[in-house]
Amino acid sequence: MRGVYAITDCSNLPFGTVLEKCRVILEGGATALQYRDKNSSEETRRERALTLQALCRRHNAPLIVNDDLELAAAIGADGVHLGADDPSCRSARTRLGAQTLIGVSCYGSVDAAHAAVADGADYVAFGAFYTTGTKLPGARPQPDLLRQAKAELHVPIVAIGGITPDNAGALLAAGADLLAVVAALYSASDPAEVMRRFNRLFAENR
């Protein structure tokens, strides 16, 4: 896996707007889409997840559900992303099966990433590298963390947190395989152009 890993901004935008931006982002070549929705009801999240799943299938991209193991299981999502307060990767694997993608947030810890991979994680995510509205303020990992993770781990490495086309180059150069992006895409008036800029960065950092 390599490329833009888009994460929906359901907290700040109407879902109709999110859906249209997802279409543009997927047409622009996003590698994966994560459904992240912290505030909606269980029924609403299920309906939205199914709608996004159908869109992702039309574009041959995996839909990954954030923080909701039961929703991922209920809709047969392609993957689930787990944070510090979620069930373990091992229990998620037991619940979802061998074919489901499981990602784990490891924040600023390569040791946590090693543990996640040992438990069966398919990818690990580090961050937040830059200021972001989706993560609580905390210690900022540096790009050298990505270099260490790339050297020691054999799963895709995700960088997250305030990433834009203007600051992503250092993260790609340090070893990030995927860039998890929220605001730079969903706040943009022209997400297609933002995708083109990200795609150029990946092409330049092969």
N, C-alpha and C positions, 0 to 999 in steps of 0.2 A: 504494500500500500504506500502510495506517495501522492501528495497533492494537497489541495484545500479540503479541509474537514469542516464543513459549515455547521454551525450550531444555531438553532432557531432562537429568535428573540421574541418570545411570546409574552414577555412581561411588559413591553413598551409599545407593541404594535397590535392592531386588530388581526385576527387570524387570517382574514381574507388577504390582507397585505402581506403577511408572512408567507402565505401559500404562493402568491404571485412572485414574490422575491425568490422563494425556493425554486420555482420553475426556471426563472432566469439563471439562477446560480447553478442549477444542475445542467441546464443547456450550455452553460459556460465551462463545464468540465469538472465540477466538484467531484472529488473522489468518494466522499461519504457525506451523509447528512445525519445530524443528531437532533432528535426531538427533545427539547428541553422546555419544560412548562411546569413551573413551581406553584402556580396559583389556581389553576382550573380544577373543576370537579373531576372525579374519577370517570364519569360518563363522558364528559367533554374531552378529556385526554384520550380516551379510547377512540372516540370518533375522529379526533384530529390525527391521531397516530395512524389510523387506517387510511385516511385521506393522503397523508404524506407517504405512507407505504406504497400506495398505488402510483403516486407520482415518481417515487424513487425507482420502482420496478420498470416504469416506462423509460427511464434514463439509465438503467443497469447500474444503479448505485445502491449500496446498502443503507438501510434505515437503522440507526442505532438509538435506542431509548435511553435517556438519561435517568439514572437513579431509581428506576421503577422496574424491578425484576418481574413482578406479577403482570404488569402491562406488557412487557416484552414477551412473556410466555403466552399471554392471552391472545395476542395478535400474530404470534409467530414471527416476531421481528428478526431482522438479520443479526442484531447485536444489542448489547446492553453496556452502558458505561457506569462504573461503580466509583463512588467517592468514599471518603473516610467513614461515613456513618451508614453505609450500605452493607448488605450481606457480603460474605467473603467471596472471592473469586471461585474458590472450590465449591461452595454451596450453589453459586450461580451456574457453574458448569453442570452440576448434578441436576439442577432444575431445568436447564435449557438445552442440554445435549452438546455433543461434540462439535457440531457444525456451526454453532452460534458464535459470533465474534464477541469477545469480552475484553473491554478496556478498563484500565484502572488508573485513577488519579494518584500520582506519587509525589505531587507538589515539588519539594526540593530535595528529595531523598532517593539516591540511587539504591541504597539498601532496601528501601520499600519496593522499588522496582524489581530488584532481584527476587524478593519474596513473592511479589505478584506473579512474576514469570514462573517461578517454581510451583505456584498454585494453579497455573494454567492460563494466565493472561495472554491474549493475542497481541495486544499493544499496551504501551504504558505512556502516560501523559505527565508532563512537567510544566510548572508555572504557578503563579502568573509571572511572566517575564516583564511585563509593562503594566502601567496603571489601567485598571479595568473596572467597569461597574458590575461585573458578574461574579467577582471573587472578593472576599473580605481582604482588607489590607493585611499584609504580612511580609515576611522576609522575601526579598526578590531573588530567585535563583539567577545565576549568570550563565551565559552561553557555554562556558567551560563544563558545566554540568551535562550538557548535551553531548559534548565530546567524550566525556567519561562514559556516559550511558551507551553511546554508539559503539565504543570500543569493547564494552563488557557484555552487552546484551545482544540478542539475535532476534529481536522482535521490532516492529516499527516503533519509532520514537515520535511522540506528538508534543509540540510546543503550543502553549495556550497563554492567553492573557494580554489584551490590548494590542494584538498584532495587526499591523497595517502593511500595505505594500512598501511603505517608507522605512519600516524598521525590521522587516522580516528577513532581509538578506543575511544579517549576522547569525540568525538562528538556523537558517538553511546551511550556511557555511560551517556551522558548528556540528551539524549532523542531524537536524530535525528532518524526519521523513514526511510528516504531515503538519500543517499549520491549522490549528483549530481557531476559527474566526467567527465572531458574532457581530460586533458593532460595525466594523469596517465594511461588512456586506449589507447588513440589514438597516443600517442608518444611511446608507448611500442612496443618493438620488438615481445613480446609474450603476447598480451592482454588476452589470455585464462588463463595464469598463474596469471595475475593481478586479473582477475575475481575470480579465485579460492581463492586468498588471501582475497579479499573483502568478499566472501561468508563465509569463515571461521570466519571472524570478526563478521559478523551478527549472525552466529551460537553461537559464544561465548558470545554475548551480547543480549540474548533473554530476 
